Amino acid sequence: MIRKANPSDKQGVMKFCENTFSWGDYIKDVWDYWLSEGNLHVFEKNKPVGISHAVFLKNHVWIEGIRVAPEFRRQGLASRLIENIESLAVRKNICISLMLIDTQNSPSLYLAQKSGYIVSQTWNFYSLLPKKKKSENISFEKIIKENDFPHYVKSWRWISLDDETITVMESENRIIHSGYGADKTMAILEDSEHFKKTLIVTLFAGSKNTLKNIISFLQNYGFEKNYERLQILTKEELPKLDNLDCKISFHLMRKLLS
């Protein structure tokens, strides 16, 4: 049975999420937030043996946190959790579903493709250390419109970028750029909703010089604002720069719902 999660499920779920990846799992850090946000579901077989979370947005549903206890894998539970979210999305007249999967996670990629998802884009995750730096030629002026970039990253969710959102970001100086034309590097800044003192940056890279300028600005911005982590998400492969560390790559998976 798939049902809505409740607070008493947490302890059981944490047990089978302890060693999801080689480094552990982030579910323990987001469980309470997801529970309060809603659309957190568990697959129950006398006890919670699987979970999923969904965010229903204006243009698509975002699926995250698919987990199944090791002893219950290969029984179709993950597929049923995905299908449950998709059916809820269809009832809300949402026709696109998105999820993010590590490019090296073959089992999850196989599951997604079996469920009808295709690789829409590939994104790279870089970490950057805050550091006092000098930067030049950074601008906050209006430079983008709705159709320039379809998505930005907010708390590790790919969100459609519309004119209303752009206007708010511009008023708060959260869109920065260096250079113009093909050389232009642009970044969108978002505070993480799940992790303290963490800045998430959606980056669209241009020339190496403008990229270096943006990176320097971000380091100094992180230093001045007392961030502990700067997380950069970009479709480009960035050159080697001081304190910029490539962590992992992800496929953005997409499915049209009927």
C-alpha positions in Angstrom: 0.0 0.0 0.0 1.2 3.5 -0.8 0.1 6.1 1.6 1.0 9.6 2.9 4.0 9.6 5.3 3.6 10.5 8.9 6.1 11.4 11.6 6.2 7.9 13.1 7.6 6.5 9.8 10.9 8.4 10.2 12.8 5.9 12.3 12.1 3.0 10.1 12.8 4.9 6.9 16.1 6.2 8.2 17.3 2.6 8.9 17.0 1.6 5.2 18.4 4.9 4.0 21.6 4.8 6.0 23.8 3.4 3.3 22.1 4.3 0.1 25.3 5.7 -1.4 28.9 5.2 -0.5 28.8 8.4 1.6 25.4 7.7 3.2 22.2 9.6 2.3 20.7 13.0 2.6 17.2 11.8 3.5 17.8 12.3 7.2 18.4 16.0 6.5 15.3 16.7 4.4 12.7 14.3 5.9 11.1 16.8 8.3 11.0 19.5 5.6 9.5 17.1 3.0 6.9 15.9 5.6 5.8 19.5 6.3 5.8 20.3 2.6 3.5 17.5 1.7 3.4 14.8 -1.0 5.8 12.5 0.9 4.7 8.9 0.5 5.7 5.6 1.9 5.2 2.1 0.5 4.0 0.0 3.4 4.3 -3.8 3.9 3.5 -4.0 7.6 6.2 -1.4 7.9 7.6 1.4 5.6 9.8 -0.3 2.9 9.9 2.5 0.3 9.5 6.3 0.0 9.1 9.0 -2.6 8.6 12.7 -2.6 7.0 15.0 -5.2 6.8 18.7 -5.8 3.9 19.8 -8.1 5.0 22.9 -10.0 3.3 25.0 -12.6 4.8 23.3 -15.6 5.9 19.9 -14.3 6.1 17.5 -11.4 9.5 17.0 -9.7 10.2 13.5 -8.4 12.8 13.0 -5.8 13.9 10.7 -2.9 12.9 7.3 -4.4 14.2 4.8 -1.9 13.4 1.1 -1.3 14.7 -1.1 1.5 17.4 -3.5 0.2 15.5 -6.6 1.0 12.4 -5.4 -1.0 14.2 -4.2 -4.2 13.6 -5.8 -7.6 9.9 -6.3 -6.7 8.6 -3.3 -8.7 8.1 -1.0 -5.6 10.1 1.9 -7.0 8.1 1.7 -10.3 4.8 1.8 -8.4 6.0 4.8 -6.3 6.8 6.7 -9.5 3.5 5.7 -11.1 1.7 6.9 -8.0 3.2 10.4 -8.4 2.6 10.5 -12.1 -1.1 9.7 -11.6 -1.4 12.5 -9.1 0.3 14.8 -11.6 -2.1 13.9 -14.4 -5.1 14.6 -12.1 -3.6 18.1 -11.6 -3.3 18.5 -15.4 0.5 18.4 -15.3 1.9 16.7 -18.4 5.7 16.7 -17.8 7.6 14.8 -15.1 11.3 15.4 -14.3 13.8 13.7 -12.0 17.6 13.8 -11.5 19.8 10.8 -11.6 23.6 10.3 -11.1 25.1 9.4 -14.5 26.9 6.5 -12.8 23.7 5.1 -11.1 22.9 2.4 -13.7 20.1 0.7 -11.7 18.2 4.0 -11.3 18.8 5.0 -14.9 17.5 1.6 -16.1 14.4 2.0 -13.9 13.7 5.5 -15.2 14.2 4.5 -18.8 12.0 1.5 -18.3 9.4 3.8 -16.9 9.5 5.9 -20.1 11.9 8.7 -19.1 14.6 10.0 -21.5 17.8 11.9 -20.8 16.9 15.6 -21.4 20.1 17.2 -20.3 23.3 16.4 -18.4 24.4 18.7 -15.5 27.6 18.9 -13.5 27.9 19.7 -9.8 30.9 21.7 -8.6 31.7 22.8 -5.1 33.5 26.1 -4.4 35.1 27.3 -1.2 34.2 30.8 0.0 37.2 33.0 0.0 38.0 36.8 0.1 38.6 37.7 -3.6 38.5 40.7 -5.9 36.3 40.6 -9.0 35.5 43.1 -11.7 32.8 43.9 -14.3 30.0 42.2 -12.4 26.5 43.4 -13.5 23.0 43.0 -12.0 21.2 44.6 -14.9 18.3 42.9 -16.7 19.8 40.6 -19.4 17.5 37.6 -19.7 14.0 36.8 -20.5 11.8 33.7 -20.1 12.8 31.8 -23.1 16.6 32.3 -22.7 17.1 29.5 -20.1 14.3 27.0 -19.4 15.3 26.0 -15.9 17.2 27.2 -12.8 18.1 25.1 -9.7 16.3 25.8 -6.4 17.1 23.4 -3.5 18.2 20.8 -6.0 15.0 21.0 -8.0 15.0 22.1 -11.6 12.3 24.9 -11.8 10.9 26.6 -14.9 12.2 30.1 -15.3 9.4 32.6 -16.1 9.3 36.3 -16.5 7.6 36.8 -13.1 10.4 34.8 -11.3 13.1 36.7 -13.3 11.6 40.1 -12.2 11.7 39.0 -8.5 15.3 37.7 -8.8 16.4 40.9 -10.5 14.9 43.1 -7.8 16.9 41.1 -5.2 20.1 41.1 -7.2 20.2 37.3 -7.5 21.0 37.3 -11.2 24.6 38.3 -12.0 26.7 38.3 -15.2 30.0 39.2 -16.6 30.6 40.1 -20.3 28.2 40.2 -23.2 27.3 38.1 -26.2 29.0 34.7 -26.6 31.5 35.6 -23.9 28.9 36.3 -21.2 28.8 34.1 -18.1 25.7 34.3 -16.0 24.7 32.9 -12.6 21.5 32.7 -10.6 21.8 32.7 -6.8 19.5 30.8 -4.5 19.7 30.0 -0.8 19.2 26.3 0.0 15.9 25.6 1.7 17.2 22.4 3.2 20.8 23.1 4.3 22.0 26.0 6.4 24.6 28.4 5.1 24.5 26.9 1.6 24.3 28.9 -1.6 23.1 27.1 -4.8 24.3 28.6 -8.0 22.8 27.9 -11.5 25.7 28.8 -13.9 25.7 29.4 -17.6 29.3 29.7 -18.7 30.7 31.8 -21.5 34.4 32.6 -22.0 37.1 31.5 -19.5 37.8 35.1 -18.5 34.2 36.0 -17.7 33.8 32.6 -15.9 36.9 33.3 -13.7 35.4 36.7 -12.9 32.1 35.2 -11.8 33.8 32.5 -9.8 35.9 35.2 -8.0 32.7 37.1 -7.3 30.9 34.0 -5.9 33.9 33.2 -3.7 34.0 36.7 -2.2 30.1 36.8 -2.0 30.2 33.5 0.0 32.9 34.9 2.2 31.1 38.1 3.0 27.7 36.5 3.5 29.3 33.8 5.7 28.2 30.8 3.6 29.9 27.5 4.4 29.1 25.8 1.1 28.8 27.1 -2.5 27.2 24.5 -4.8 27.4 25.2 -8.5 25.2 23.4 -11.1 26.0 23.9 -14.8 25.6 22.1 -18.1 29.1 23.0 -19.0 32.4 21.3 -18.0 34.3 24.0 -16.3 38.1 24.5 -16.5 40.3 23.8 -13.5 40.3 26.8 -11.2 41.5 27.2 -7.6 39.1 25.9 -5.0 36.6 24.7 -7.7 36.0 21.0 -7.3 34.0 18.8 -9.7 31.9 16.4 -7.6 29.5 14.5 -9.8 27.4 14.6 -13.0 23.6 14.1 -13.3 21.1 13.3 -16.0 18.0 15.4 -16.0 15.3 12.8 -16.9 12.1 13.8 -18.6 8.8 12.1 -19.4 5.6 13.3 -21.1 2.6 12.1 -19.1 -0.6 11.1 -20.9 
